[in-house]
Amino acid sequence: MKQRRCPDCGVTMEPVPVRDGESMGLSIATGEREGLLGKLGFKNRAKLQGVCCPECQLVRLYAEEE
């Protein structure tokens, strides 16, 4: 995971788990797939990675391609 800096405090943000209560993580659809899977309606997915500022507690989510 890429290190992120807080836009408010300038300190390195710490990774935090992102869960919906039922699964171990969240993901988002990022676009159409090519080929047969795309024709069947499957989409590319990106896992959401959470980071939190240890100073101001700002939380951000970033999409990382699976």
PDBQT receptor file of N, H, CA, C and O in Angstrom, charges set to zero:
ATOM      1  N   MET A   1       0.842  -1.181   0.000  1.00  0.00    +0.000 N 
ATOM      2  CA  MET A   1       0.000   0.000   0.000  1.00  0.00    +0.000 C 
ATOM      3  C   MET A   1       0.886   1.243   0.000  1.00  0.00    +0.000 C 
ATOM      4  O   MET A   1       1.877   1.312   0.727  1.00  0.00    +0.000 OA
ATOM      5  N   LYS A   2       0.523   2.204  -0.808  1.00  0.00    +0.000 N 
ATOM      6  H   LYS A   2      -0.282   2.148  -1.399  1.00  0.00    +0.000 HD
ATOM      7  CA  LYS A   2       1.250   3.460  -0.904  1.00  0.00    +0.000 C 
ATOM      8  C   LYS A   2       1.065   4.273   0.378  1.00  0.00    +0.000 C 
ATOM      9  O   LYS A   2      -0.038   4.349   0.921  1.00  0.00    +0.000 OA
ATOM     10  N   GLN A   3       2.161   4.882   0.857  1.00  0.00    +0.000 N 
ATOM     11  H   GLN A   3       3.056   4.821   0.416  1.00  0.00    +0.000 HD
ATOM     12  CA  GLN A   3       2.043   5.744   2.038  1.00  0.00    +0.000 C 
ATOM     13  C   GLN A   3       1.334   7.033   1.645  1.00  0.00    +0.000 C 
ATOM     14  O   GLN A   3       1.650   7.638   0.620  1.00  0.00    +0.000 OA
ATOM     15  N   ARG A   4       0.387   7.443   2.454  1.00  0.00    +0.000 N 
ATOM     16  H   ARG A   4       0.130   6.951   3.286  1.00  0.00    +0.000 HD
ATOM     17  CA  ARG A   4      -0.393   8.665   2.215  1.00  0.00    +0.000 C 
ATOM     18  C   ARG A   4      -0.119   9.653   3.336  1.00  0.00    +0.000 C 
ATOM     19  O   ARG A   4       0.130   9.264   4.477  1.00  0.00    +0.000 OA
ATOM     20  N   ARG A   5      -0.169  10.939   2.998  1.00  0.00    +0.000 N 
ATOM     21  H   ARG A   5      -0.371  11.255   2.071  1.00  0.00    +0.000 HD
ATOM     22  CA  ARG A   5       0.028  11.992   3.994  1.00  0.00    +0.000 C 
ATOM     23  C   ARG A   5      -1.287  12.738   4.187  1.00  0.00    +0.000 C 
ATOM     24  O   ARG A   5      -2.033  12.955   3.232  1.00  0.00    +0.000 OA
ATOM     25  N   CYS A   6      -1.564  13.127   5.420  1.00  0.00    +0.000 N 
ATOM     26  H   CYS A   6      -0.958  12.951   6.196  1.00  0.00    +0.000 HD
ATOM     27  CA  CYS A   6      -2.776  13.868   5.735  1.00  0.00    +0.000 C 
ATOM     28  C   CYS A   6      -2.698  15.250   5.080  1.00  0.00    +0.000 C 
ATOM     29  O   CYS A   6      -1.699  15.951   5.236  1.00  0.00    +0.000 OA
ATOM     30  N   PRO A   7      -3.744  15.644   4.347  1.00  0.00    +0.000 N 
ATOM     31  CA  PRO A   7      -3.722  16.963   3.711  1.00  0.00    +0.000 C 
ATOM     32  C   PRO A   7      -3.820  18.106   4.719  1.00  0.00    +0.000 C 
ATOM     33  O   PRO A   7      -3.452  19.237   4.401  1.00  0.00    +0.000 OA
ATOM     34  N   ASP A   8      -4.306  17.832   5.918  1.00  0.00    +0.000 N 
ATOM     35  H   ASP A   8      -4.604  16.913   6.177  1.00  0.00    +0.000 HD
ATOM     36  CA  ASP A   8      -4.456  18.874   6.944  1.00  0.00    +0.000 C 
ATOM     37  C   ASP A   8      -3.226  18.988   7.844  1.00  0.00    +0.000 C 
ATOM     38  O   ASP A   8      -2.776  20.093   8.145  1.00  0.00    +0.000 OA
ATOM     39  N   CYS A   9      -2.682  17.845   8.275  1.00  0.00    +0.000 N 
ATOM     40  H   CYS A   9      -3.048  16.947   8.030  1.00  0.00    +0.000 HD
ATOM     41  CA  CYS A   9      -1.594  17.835   9.259  1.00  0.00    +0.000 C 
ATOM     42  C   CYS A   9      -0.217  17.594   8.649  1.00  0.00    +0.000 C 
ATOM     43  O   CYS A   9       0.794  17.988   9.231  1.00  0.00    +0.000 OA
ATOM     44  N   GLY A  10      -0.167  16.950   7.479  1.00  0.00    +0.000 N 
ATOM     45  H   GLY A  10      -0.988  16.630   7.007  1.00  0.00    +0.000 HD
ATOM     46  CA  GLY A  10       1.092  16.657   6.828  1.00  0.00    +0.000 C 
ATOM     47  C   GLY A  10       1.808  15.428   7.367  1.00  0.00    +0.000 C 
ATOM     48  O   GLY A  10       2.930  15.150   6.942  1.00  0.00    +0.000 OA
ATOM     49  N   VAL A  11       1.197  14.674   8.295  1.00  0.00    +0.000 N 
ATOM     50  H   VAL A  11       0.286  14.899   8.640  1.00  0.00    +0.000 HD
ATOM     51  CA  VAL A  11       1.828  13.477   8.850  1.00  0.00    +0.000 C 
ATOM     52  C   VAL A  11       1.396  12.248   8.044  1.00  0.00    +0.000 C 
ATOM     53  O   VAL A  11       0.390  12.284   7.336  1.00  0.00    +0.000 OA
ATOM     54  N   THR A  12       2.162  11.170   8.159  1.00  0.00    +0.000 N 
ATOM     55  H   THR A  12       2.979  11.141   8.734  1.00  0.00    +0.000 HD
ATOM     56  CA  THR A  12       1.841   9.932   7.468  1.00  0.00    +0.000 C 
ATOM     57  C   THR A  12       0.586   9.306   8.072  1.00  0.00    +0.000 C 
ATOM     58  O   THR A  12       0.477   9.149   9.288  1.00  0.00    +0.000 OA
ATOM     59  N   MET A  13      -0.355   8.953   7.201  1.00  0.00    +0.000 N 
ATOM     60  H   MET A  13      -0.266   9.081   6.213  1.00  0.00    +0.000 HD
ATOM     61  CA  MET A  13      -1.591   8.331   7.645  1.00  0.00    +0.000 C 
ATOM     62  C   MET A  13      -1.363   6.839   7.842  1.00  0.00    +0.000 C 
ATOM     63  O   MET A  13      -0.542   6.236   7.152  1.00  0.00    +0.000 OA
ATOM     64  N   GLU A  14      -2.091   6.244   8.787  1.00  0.00    +0.000 N 
ATOM     65  H   GLU A  14      -2.758   6.734   9.348  1.00  0.00    +0.000 HD
ATOM     66  CA  GLU A  14      -1.935   4.838   9.136  1.00  0.00    +0.000 C 
ATOM     67  C   GLU A  14      -3.036   3.997   8.502  1.00  0.00    +0.000 C 
ATOM     68  O   GLU A  14      -4.192   4.418   8.465  1.00  0.00    +0.000 OA
ATOM     69  N   PRO A  15      -2.685   2.802   7.998  1.00  0.00    +0.000 N 
ATOM     70  CA  PRO A  15      -3.709   1.916   7.424  1.00  0.00    +0.000 C 
ATOM     71  C   PRO A  15      -4.735   1.498   8.483  1.00  0.00    +0.000 C 
ATOM     72  O   PRO A  15      -4.381   1.237   9.633  1.00  0.00    +0.000 OA
ATOM     73  N   VAL A  16      -6.006   1.437   8.084  1.00  0.00    +0.000 N 
ATOM     74  H   VAL A  16      -6.294   1.649   7.150  1.00  0.00    +0.000 HD
ATOM     75  CA  VAL A  16      -7.078   0.961   8.957  1.00  0.00    +0.000 C 
ATOM     76  C   VAL A  16      -7.940  -0.020   8.163  1.00  0.00    +0.000 C 
ATOM     77  O   VAL A  16      -8.104   0.152   6.955  1.00  0.00    +0.000 OA
ATOM     78  N   PRO A  17      -8.497  -1.046   8.818  1.00  0.00    +0.000 N 
ATOM     79  CA  PRO A  17      -9.342  -2.005   8.102  1.00  0.00    +0.000 C 
ATOM     80  C   PRO A  17     -10.672  -1.373   7.685  1.00  0.00    +0.000 C 
ATOM     81  O   PRO A  17     -11.224  -0.521   8.382  1.00  0.00    +0.000 OA
ATOM     82  N   VAL A  18     -11.167  -1.815   6.531  1.00  0.00    +0.000 N 
ATOM     83  H   VAL A  18     -10.719  -2.507   5.965  1.00  0.00    +0.000 HD
ATOM     84  CA  VAL A  18     -12.464  -1.355   6.020  1.00  0.00    +0.000 C 
ATOM     85  C   VAL A  18     -13.347  -2.583   5.876  1.00  0.00    +0.000 C 
ATOM     86  O   VAL A  18     -13.061  -3.465   5.067  1.00  0.00    +0.000 OA
ATOM     87  N   ARG A  19     -14.423  -2.644   6.661  1.00  0.00    +0.000 N 
ATOM     88  H   ARG A  19     -14.656  -1.927   7.318  1.00  0.00    +0.000 HD
ATOM     89  CA  ARG A  19     -15.336  -3.800   6.631  1.00  0.00    +0.000 C 
ATOM     90  C   ARG A  19     -16.776  -3.325   6.643  1.00  0.00    +0.000 C 
ATOM     91  O   ARG A  19     -17.078  -2.228   7.112  1.00  0.00    +0.000 OA
ATOM     92  N   ASP A  20     -17.661  -4.163   6.121  1.00  0.00    +0.000 N 
ATOM     93  H   ASP A  20     -17.415  -5.054   5.739  1.00  0.00    +0.000 HD
ATOM     94  CA  ASP A  20     -19.085  -3.817   6.130  1.00  0.00    +0.000 C 
ATOM     95  C   ASP A  20     -19.859  -4.570   7.200  1.00  0.00    +0.000 C 
ATOM     96  O   ASP A  20     -21.087  -4.499   7.234  1.00  0.00    +0.000 OA
ATOM     97  N   GLY A  21     -19.167  -5.287   8.071  1.00  0.00    +0.000 N 
ATOM     98  H   GLY A  21     -18.169  -5.345   8.043  1.00  0.00    +0.000 HD
ATOM     99  CA  GLY A  21     -19.829  -6.044   9.123  1.00  0.00    +0.000 C 
ATOM    100  C   GLY A  21     -20.078  -7.492   8.750  1.00  0.00    +0.000 C 
ATOM    101  O   GLY A  21     -20.232  -8.337   9.632  1.00  0.00    +0.000 OA
ATOM    102  N   GLU A  22     -20.121  -7.794   7.461  1.00  0.00    +0.000 N 
ATOM    103  H   GLU A  22     -19.996  -7.107   6.745  1.00  0.00    +0.000 HD
ATOM    104  CA  GLU A  22     -20.361  -9.168   7.026  1.00  0.00    +0.000 C 
ATOM    105  C   GLU A  22     -19.147  -9.771   6.327  1.00  0.00    +0.000 C 
ATOM    106  O   GLU A  22     -18.911 -10.976   6.414  1.00  0.00    +0.000 OA
ATOM    107  N   SER A  23     -18.386  -8.940   5.640  1.00  0.00    +0.000 N 
ATOM    108  H   SER A  23     -18.578  -7.961   5.569  1.00  0.00    +0.000 HD
ATOM    109  CA  SER A  23     -17.229  -9.453   4.904  1.00  0.00    +0.000 C 
ATOM    110  C   SER A  23     -15.945  -8.831   5.462  1.00  0.00    +0.000 C 
ATOM    111  O   SER A  23     -15.987  -7.964   6.334  1.00  0.00    +0.000 OA
ATOM    112  N   MET A  24     -14.834  -9.282   4.953  1.00  0.00    +0.000 N 
ATOM    113  H   MET A  24     -14.801  -9.987   4.244  1.00  0.00    +0.000 HD
ATOM    114  CA  MET A  24     -13.540  -8.805   5.432  1.00  0.00    +0.000 C 
ATOM    115  C   MET A  24     -13.079  -7.534   4.726  1.00  0.00    +0.000 C 
ATOM    116  O   MET A  24     -12.015  -7.013   5.061  1.00  0.00    +0.000 OA
ATOM    117  N   GLY A  25     -13.822  -7.026   3.784  1.00  0.00    +0.000 N 
ATOM    118  H   GLY A  25     -14.687  -7.449   3.512  1.00  0.00    +0.000 HD
ATOM    119  CA  GLY A  25     -13.417  -5.810   3.102  1.00  0.00    +0.000 C 
ATOM    120  C   GLY A  25     -14.447  -5.366   2.094  1.00  0.00    +0.000 C 
ATOM    121  O   GLY A  25     -15.378  -6.105   1.772  1.00  0.00    +0.000 OA
ATOM    122  N   LEU A  26     -14.279  -4.166   1.600  1.00  0.00    +0.000 N 
ATOM    123  H   LEU A  26     -13.523  -3.566   1.862  1.00  0.00    +0.000 HD
ATOM    124  CA  LEU A  26     -15.188  -3.596   0.616  1.00  0.00    +0.000 C 
ATOM    125  C   LEU A  26     -14.459  -3.403  -0.703  1.00  0.00    +0.000 C 
ATOM    126  O   LEU A  26     -13.240  -3.234  -0.733  1.00  0.00    +0.000 OA
ATOM    127  N   SER A  27     -15.218  -3.430  -1.793  1.00  0.00    +0.000 N 
ATOM    128  H   SER A  27     -16.208  -3.568  -1.768  1.00  0.00    +0.000 HD
ATOM    129  CA  SER A  27     -14.658  -3.143  -3.103  1.00  0.00    +0.000 C 
ATOM    130  C   SER A  27     -15.699  -2.375  -3.905  1.00  0.00    +0.000 C 
ATOM    131  O   SER A  27     -16.881  -2.343  -3.562  1.00  0.00    +0.000 OA
ATOM    132  N   ILE A  28     -15.223  -1.755  -4.988  1.00  0.00    +0.000 N 
ATOM    133  H   ILE A  28     -14.263  -1.782  -5.267  1.00  0.00    +0.000 HD
ATOM    134  CA  ILE A  28     -16.118  -0.993  -5.860  1.00  0.00    +0.000 C 
ATOM    135  C   ILE A  28     -15.912  -1.448  -7.302  1.00  0.00    +0.000 C 
ATOM    136  O   ILE A  28     -14.840  -1.938  -7.659  1.00  0.00    +0.000 OA
ATOM    137  N   ALA A  29     -16.941  -1.284  -8.121  1.00  0.00    +0.000 N 
ATOM    138  H   ALA A  29     -17.812  -0.886  -7.831  1.00  0.00    +0.000 HD
ATOM    139  CA  ALA A  29     -16.821  -1.555  -9.552  1.00  0.00    +0.000 C 
ATOM    140  C   ALA A  29     -16.163  -0.341 -10.194  1.00  0.00    +0.000 C 
ATOM    141  O   ALA A  29     -16.575   0.795  -9.959  1.00  0.00    +0.000 OA
ATOM    142  N   THR A  30     -15.127  -0.587 -11.014  1.00  0.00    +0.000 N 
ATOM    143  H   THR A  30     -14.792  -1.509 -11.206  1.00  0.00    +0.000 HD
ATOM    144  CA  THR A  30     -14.384   0.529 -11.596  1.00  0.00    +0.000 C 
ATOM    145  C   THR A  30     -14.558   0.661 -13.096  1.00  0.00    +0.000 C 
ATOM    146  O   THR A  30     -14.090   1.641 -13.675  1.00  0.00    +0.000 OA
ATOM    147  N   GLY A  31     -15.205  -0.273 -13.737  1.00  0.00    +0.000 N 
ATOM    148  H   GLY A  31     -15.585  -1.069 -13.267  1.00  0.00    +0.000 HD
ATOM    149  CA  GLY A  31     -15.404  -0.159 -15.181  1.00  0.00    +0.000 C 
ATOM    150  C   GLY A  31     -15.662  -1.502 -15.822  1.00  0.00    +0.000 C 
ATOM    151  O   GLY A  31     -15.568  -2.548 -15.179  1.00  0.00    +0.000 OA
ATOM    152  N   GLU A  32     -15.986  -1.454 -17.085  1.00  0.00    +0.000 N 
ATOM    153  H   GLU A  32     -16.062  -0.604 -17.606  1.00  0.00    +0.000 HD
ATOM    154  CA  GLU A  32     -16.321  -2.658 -17.832  1.00  0.00    +0.000 C 
ATOM    155  C   GLU A  32     -15.079  -3.500 -18.098  1.00  0.00    +0.000 C 
ATOM    156  O   GLU A  32     -13.998  -2.970 -18.351  1.00  0.00    +0.000 OA
ATOM    157  N   ARG A  33     -15.247  -4.805 -18.037  1.00  0.00    +0.000 N 
ATOM    158  H   ARG A  33     -16.125  -5.236 -17.832  1.00  0.00    +0.000 HD
ATOM    159  CA  ARG A  33     -14.187  -5.732 -18.439  1.00  0.00    +0.000 C 
ATOM    160  C   ARG A  33     -14.269  -5.940 -19.934  1.00  0.00    +0.000 C 
ATOM    161  O   ARG A  33     -15.312  -5.723 -20.552  1.00  0.00    +0.000 OA
ATOM    162  N   GLU A  34     -13.164  -6.359 -20.503  1.00  0.00    +0.000 N 
ATOM    163  H   GLU A  34     -12.317  -6.535 -20.001  1.00  0.00    +0.000 HD
ATOM    164  CA  GLU A  34     -13.138  -6.690 -21.924  1.00  0.00    +0.000 C 
ATOM    165  C   GLU A  34     -13.359  -8.185 -22.090  1.00  0.00    +0.000 C 
ATOM    166  O   GLU A  34     -13.315  -8.933 -21.114  1.00  0.00    +0.000 OA
ATOM    167  N   GLY A  35     -13.590  -8.612 -23.292  1.00  0.00    +0.000 N 
ATOM    168  H   GLY A  35     -13.625  -8.004 -24.085  1.00  0.00    +0.000 HD
ATOM    169  CA  GLY A  35     -13.722 -10.032 -23.600  1.00  0.00    +0.000 C 
ATOM    170  C   GLY A  35     -15.047 -10.620 -23.153  1.00  0.00    +0.000 C 
ATOM    171  O   GLY A  35     -16.034  -9.906 -22.973  1.00  0.00    +0.000 OA
ATOM    172  N   LEU A  36     -15.051 -11.936 -22.976  1.00  0.00    +0.000 N 
ATOM    173  H   LEU A  36     -14.250 -12.516 -23.122  1.00  0.00    +0.000 HD
ATOM    174  CA  LEU A  36     -16.262 -12.674 -22.644  1.00  0.00    +0.000 C 
ATOM    175  C   LEU A  36     -16.870 -12.218 -21.323  1.00  0.00    +0.000 C 
ATOM    176  O   LEU A  36     -18.085 -12.046 -21.232  1.00  0.00    +0.000 OA
ATOM    177  N   LEU A  37     -16.036 -12.018 -20.291  1.00  0.00    +0.000 N 
ATOM    178  H   LEU A  37     -15.048 -12.158 -20.366  1.00  0.00    +0.000 HD
ATOM    179  CA  LEU A  37     -16.570 -11.582 -18.991  1.00  0.00    +0.000 C 
ATOM    180  C   LEU A  37     -17.257 -10.222 -19.102  1.00  0.00    +0.000 C 
ATOM    181  O   LEU A  37     -18.287  -9.998 -18.467  1.00  0.00    +0.000 OA
ATOM    182  N   GLY A  38     -16.708  -9.326 -19.890  1.00  0.00    +0.000 N 
ATOM    183  H   GLY A  38     -15.871  -9.507 -20.406  1.00  0.00    +0.000 HD
ATOM    184  CA  GLY A  38     -17.340  -8.027 -20.102  1.00  0.00    +0.000 C 
ATOM    185  C   GLY A  38     -18.681  -8.151 -20.800  1.00  0.00    +0.000 C 
ATOM    186  O   GLY A  38     -19.629  -7.438 -20.471  1.00  0.00    +0.000 OA
ATOM    187  N   LYS A  39     -18.759  -9.058 -21.767  1.00  0.00    +0.000 N 
ATOM    188  H   LYS A  39     -17.989  -9.637 -22.034  1.00  0.00    +0.000 HD
ATOM    189  CA  LYS A  39     -20.022  -9.284 -22.481  1.00  0.00    +0.000 C 
ATOM    190  C   LYS A  39     -21.078  -9.868 -21.559  1.00  0.00    +0.000 C 
ATOM    191  O   LYS A  39     -22.274  -9.686 -21.787  1.00  0.00    +0.000 OA
ATOM    192  N   LEU A  40     -20.641 -10.573 -20.511  1.00  0.00    +0.000 N 
ATOM    193  H   LEU A  40     -19.670 -10.721 -20.326  1.00  0.00    +0.000 HD
ATOM    194  CA  LEU A  40     -21.581 -11.149 -19.545  1.00  0.00    +0.000 C 
ATOM    195  C   LEU A  40     -21.967 -10.153 -18.448  1.00  0.00    +0.000 C 
ATOM    196  O   LEU A  40     -22.769 -10.479 -17.573  1.00  0.00    +0.000 OA
ATOM    197  N   GLY A  41     -21.402  -8.938 -18.490  1.00  0.00    +0.000 N 
ATOM    198  H   GLY A  41     -20.751  -8.673 -19.202  1.00  0.00    +0.000 HD
ATOM    199  CA  GLY A  41     -21.778  -7.911 -17.525  1.00  0.00    +0.000 C 
ATOM    200  C   GLY A  41     -20.853  -7.772 -16.323  1.00  0.00    +0.000 C 
ATOM    201  O   GLY A  41     -21.130  -6.992 -15.412  1.00  0.00    +0.000 OA
ATOM    202  N   PHE A  42     -19.750  -8.529 -16.318  1.00  0.00    +0.000 N 
ATOM    203  H   PHE A  42     -19.525  -9.162 -17.058  1.00  0.00    +0.000 HD
ATOM    204  CA  PHE A  42     -18.805  -8.411 -15.210  1.00  0.00    +0.000 C 
ATOM    205  C   PHE A  42     -18.020  -7.107 -15.328  1.00  0.00    +0.000 C 
ATOM    206  O   PHE A  42     -17.740  -6.634 -16.430  1.00  0.00    +0.000 OA
ATOM    207  N   LYS A  43     -17.675  -6.539 -14.190  1.00  0.00    +0.000 N 
ATOM    208  H   LYS A  43     -17.903  -6.923 -13.295  1.00  0.00    +0.000 HD
ATOM    209  CA  LYS A  43     -16.928  -5.287 -14.163  1.00  0.00    +0.000 C 
ATOM    210  C   LYS A  43     -15.609  -5.493 -13.427  1.00  0.00    +0.000 C 
ATOM    211  O   LYS A  43     -15.487  -6.396 -12.598  1.00  0.00    +0.000 OA
ATOM    212  N   ASN A  44     -14.619  -4.649 -13.735  1.00  0.00    +0.000 N 
ATOM    213  H   ASN A  44     -14.718  -3.916 -14.407  1.00  0.00    +0.000 HD
ATOM    214  CA  ASN A  44     -13.379  -4.660 -12.970  1.00  0.00    +0.000 C 
ATOM    215  C   ASN A  44     -13.685  -4.178 -11.559  1.00  0.00    +0.000 C 
ATOM    216  O   ASN A  44     -14.590  -3.369 -11.355  1.00  0.00    +0.000 OA
ATOM    217  N   ARG A  45     -12.930  -4.675 -10.589  1.00  0.00    +0.000 N 
ATOM    218  H   ARG A  45     -12.194  -5.332 -10.755  1.00  0.00    +0.000 HD
ATOM    219  CA  ARG A  45     -13.154  -4.323  -9.190  1.00  0.00    +0.000 C 
ATOM    220  C   ARG A  45     -11.893  -3.703  -8.610  1.00  0.00    +0.000 C 
ATOM    221  O   ARG A  45     -10.783  -3.998  -9.053  1.00  0.00    +0.000 OA
ATOM    222  N   ALA A  46     -12.071  -2.853  -7.627  1.00  0.00    +0.000 N 
ATOM    223  H   ALA A  46     -12.972  -2.613  -7.267  1.00  0.00    +0.000 HD
ATOM    224  CA  ALA A  46     -10.954  -2.279  -6.872  1.00  0.00    +0.000 C 
ATOM    225  C   ALA A  46     -11.288  -2.410  -5.392  1.00  0.00    +0.000 C 
ATOM    226  O   ALA A  46     -12.390  -2.073  -4.958  1.00  0.00    +0.000 OA
ATOM    227  N   LYS A  47     -10.325  -2.902  -4.626  1.00  0.00    +0.000 N 
ATOM    228  H   LYS A  47      -9.430  -3.176  -4.978  1.00  0.00    +0.000 HD
ATOM    229  CA  LYS A  47     -10.506  -3.036  -3.180  1.00  0.00    +0.000 C 
ATOM    230  C   LYS A  47     -10.316  -1.672  -2.536  1.00  0.00    +0.000 C 
ATOM    231  O   LYS A  47      -9.427  -0.916  -2.927  1.00  0.00    +0.000 OA
ATOM    232  N   LEU A  48     -11.150  -1.354  -1.545  1.00  0.00    +0.000 N 
ATOM    233  H   LEU A  48     -11.873  -1.968  -1.227  1.00  0.00    +0.000 HD
ATOM    234  CA  LEU A  48     -11.012  -0.095  -0.823  1.00  0.00    +0.000 C 
ATOM    235  C   LEU A  48     -10.029  -0.266   0.331  1.00  0.00    +0.000 C 
ATOM    236  O   LEU A  48     -10.151  -1.182   1.146  1.00  0.00    +0.000 OA
ATOM    237  N   GLN A  49      -9.057   0.634   0.379  1.00  0.00    +0.000 N 
ATOM    238  H   GLN A  49      -8.959   1.377  -0.283  1.00  0.00    +0.000 HD
ATOM    239  CA  GLN A  49      -8.071   0.656   1.451  1.00  0.00    +0.000 C 
ATOM    240  C   GLN A  49      -8.308   1.911   2.285  1.00  0.00    +0.000 C 
ATOM    241  O   GLN A  49      -8.421   3.008   1.739  1.00  0.00    +0.000 OA
ATOM    242  N   GLY A  50      -8.383   1.755   3.594  1.00  0.00    +0.000 N 
ATOM    243  H   GLY A  50      -8.291   0.864   4.037  1.00  0.00    +0.000 HD
ATOM    244  CA  GLY A  50      -8.608   2.894   4.478  1.00  0.00    +0.000 C 
ATOM    245  C   GLY A  50      -7.320   3.358   5.135  1.00  0.00    +0.000 C 
ATOM    246  O   GLY A  50      -6.443   2.554   5.450  1.00  0.00    +0.000 OA
ATOM    247  N   VAL A  51      -7.218   4.677   5.338  1.00  0.00    +0.000 N 
ATOM    248  H   VAL A  51      -7.930   5.330   5.082  1.00  0.00    +0.000 HD
ATOM    249  CA  VAL A  51      -6.108   5.266   6.091  1.00  0.00    +0.000 C 
ATOM    250  C   VAL A  51      -6.679   6.303   7.045  1.00  0.00    +0.000 C 
ATOM    251  O   VAL A  51      -7.695   6.935   6.755  1.00  0.00    +0.000 OA
ATOM    252  N   CYS A  52      -6.015   6.474   8.191  1.00  0.00    +0.000 N 
ATOM    253  H   CYS A  52      -5.190   5.961   8.427  1.00  0.00    +0.000 HD
ATOM    254  CA  CYS A  52      -6.475   7.409   9.212  1.00  0.00    +0.000 C 
ATOM    255  C   CYS A  52      -5.298   8.248   9.693  1.00  0.00    +0.000 C 
ATOM    256  O   CYS A  52      -4.205   7.721   9.901  1.00  0.00    +0.000 OA
ATOM    257  N   CYS A  53      -5.513   9.547   9.870  1.00  0.00    +0.000 N 
ATOM    258  H   CYS A  53      -6.401   9.975   9.702  1.00  0.00    +0.000 HD
ATOM    259  CA  CYS A  53      -4.492  10.434  10.403  1.00  0.00    +0.000 C 
ATOM    260  C   CYS A  53      -4.419  10.247  11.921  1.00  0.00    +0.000 C 
ATOM    261  O   CYS A  53      -5.440  10.348  12.602  1.00  0.00    +0.000 OA
ATOM    262  N   PRO A  54      -3.221   9.975  12.460  1.00  0.00    +0.000 N 
ATOM    263  CA  PRO A  54      -3.105   9.797  13.905  1.00  0.00    +0.000 C 
ATOM    264  C   PRO A  54      -3.255  11.113  14.681  1.00  0.00    +0.000 C 
ATOM    265  O   PRO A  54      -3.448  11.086  15.897  1.00  0.00    +0.000 OA
ATOM    266  N   GLU A  55      -3.171  12.248  14.009  1.00  0.00    +0.000 N 
ATOM    267  H   GLU A  55      -3.015  12.270  13.022  1.00  0.00    +0.000 HD
ATOM    268  CA  GLU A  55      -3.281  13.554  14.665  1.00  0.00    +0.000 C 
ATOM    269  C   GLU A  55      -4.726  14.049  14.727  1.00  0.00    +0.000 C 
ATOM    270  O   GLU A  55      -5.245  14.327  15.808  1.00  0.00    +0.000 OA
ATOM    271  N   CYS A  56      -5.375  14.158  13.557  1.00  0.00    +0.000 N 
ATOM    272  H   CYS A  56      -4.954  13.932  12.679  1.00  0.00    +0.000 HD
ATOM    273  CA  CYS A  56      -6.716  14.764  13.503  1.00  0.00    +0.000 C 
ATOM    274  C   CYS A  56      -7.840  13.750  13.275  1.00  0.00    +0.000 C 
ATOM    275  O   CYS A  56      -9.013  14.122  13.267  1.00  0.00    +0.000 OA
ATOM    276  N   GLN A  57      -7.492  12.474  13.088  1.00  0.00    +0.000 N 
ATOM    277  H   GLN A  57      -6.539  12.171  13.094  1.00  0.00    +0.000 HD
ATOM    278  CA  GLN A  57      -8.448  11.378  12.896  1.00  0.00    +0.000 C 
ATOM    279  C   GLN A  57      -9.193  11.434  11.558  1.00  0.00    +0.000 C 
ATOM    280  O   GLN A  57     -10.226  10.780  11.413  1.00  0.00    +0.000 OA
ATOM    281  N   LEU A  58      -8.695  12.196  10.581  1.00  0.00    +0.000 N 
ATOM    282  H   LEU A  58      -7.856  12.726  10.699  1.00  0.00    +0.000 HD
ATOM    283  CA  LEU A  58      -9.281  12.201   9.243  1.00  0.00    +0.000 C 
ATOM    284  C   LEU A  58      -9.150  10.802   8.657  1.00  0.00    +0.000 C 
ATOM    285  O   LEU A  58      -8.080  10.198   8.727  1.00  0.00    +0.000 OA
ATOM    286  N   VAL A  59     -10.235  10.280   8.074  1.00  0.00    +0.000 N 
ATOM    287  H   VAL A  59     -11.105  10.771   8.017  1.00  0.00    +0.000 HD
ATOM    288  CA  VAL A  59     -10.225   8.959   7.447  1.00  0.00    +0.000 C 
ATOM    289  C   VAL A  59     -10.500   9.141   5.964  1.00  0.00    +0.000 C 
ATOM    290  O   VAL A  59     -11.397   9.885   5.568  1.00  0.00    +0.000 OA
ATOM    291  N   ARG A  60      -9.705   8.445   5.146  1.00  0.00    +0.000 N 
ATOM    292  H   ARG A  60      -8.976   7.841   5.467  1.00  0.00    +0.000 HD
ATOM    293  CA  ARG A  60      -9.909   8.472   3.699  1.00  0.00    +0.000 C 
ATOM    294  C   ARG A  60      -9.899   7.060   3.165  1.00  0.00    +0.000 C 
ATOM    295  O   ARG A  60      -9.247   6.176   3.719  1.00  0.00    +0.000 OA
ATOM    296  N   LEU A  61     -10.634   6.853   2.074  1.00  0.00    +0.000 N 
ATOM    297  H   LEU A  61     -11.164   7.571   1.623  1.00  0.00    +0.000 HD
ATOM    298  CA  LEU A  61     -10.670   5.569   1.380  1.00  0.00    +0.000 C 
ATOM    299  C   LEU A  61     -10.045   5.744   0.008  1.00  0.00    +0.000 C 
ATOM    300  O   LEU A  61     -10.316   6.720  -0.692  1.00  0.00    +0.000 OA
ATOM    301  N   TYR A  62      -9.202   4.782  -0.372  1.00  0.00    +0.000 N 
ATOM    302  H   TYR A  62      -8.983   3.989   0.196  1.00  0.00    +0.000 HD
ATOM    303  CA  TYR A  62      -8.564   4.785  -1.702  1.00  0.00    +0.000 C 
ATOM    304  C   TYR A  62      -8.856   3.463  -2.384  1.00  0.00    +0.000 C 
ATOM    305  O   TYR A  62      -8.841   2.410  -1.746  1.00  0.00    +0.000 OA
ATOM    306  N   ALA A  63      -9.120   3.519  -3.682  1.00  0.00    +0.000 N 
ATOM    307  H   ALA A  63      -9.132   4.374  -4.199  1.00  0.00    +0.000 HD
ATOM    308  CA  ALA A  63      -9.379   2.314  -4.469  1.00  0.00    +0.000 C 
ATOM    309  C   ALA A  63      -8.058   1.786  -5.019  1.00  0.00    +0.000 C 
ATOM    310  O   ALA A  63      -7.282   2.529  -5.620  1.00  0.00    +0.000 OA
ATOM    311  N   GLU A  64      -7.809   0.475  -4.804  1.00  0.00    +0.000 N 
ATOM    312  H   GLU A  64      -8.440  -0.129  -4.315  1.00  0.00    +0.000 HD
ATOM    313  CA  GLU A  64      -6.623  -0.180  -5.331  1.00  0.00    +0.000 C 
ATOM    314  C   GLU A  64      -7.081  -1.347  -6.187  1.00  0.00    +0.000 C 
ATOM    315  O   GLU A  64      -7.807  -2.223  -5.715  1.00  0.00    +0.000 OA
ATOM    316  N   GLU A  65      -6.655  -1.361  -7.460  1.00  0.00    +0.000 N 
ATOM    317  H   GLU A  65      -6.066  -0.649  -7.843  1.00  0.00    +0.000 HD
ATOM    318  CA  GLU A  65      -7.068  -2.409  -8.396  1.00  0.00    +0.000 C 
ATOM    319  C   GLU A  65      -6.732  -3.782  -7.856  1.00  0.00    +0.000 C 
ATOM    320  O   GLU A  65      -5.645  -3.995  -7.320  1.00  0.00    +0.000 OA
ATOM    321  N   GLU A  66      -7.652  -4.706  -7.993  1.00  0.00    +0.000 N 
ATOM    322  H   GLU A  66      -8.535  -4.533  -8.429  1.00  0.00    +0.000 HD
ATOM    323  CA  GLU A  66      -7.440  -6.085  -7.533  1.00  0.00    +0.000 C 
ATOM    324  C   GLU A  66      -6.738  -6.881  -8.591  1.00  0.00    +0.000 C 
ATOM    325  O   GLU A  66      -6.468  -8.066  -8.396  1.00  0.00    +0.000 OA
TER     326      GLU A  66
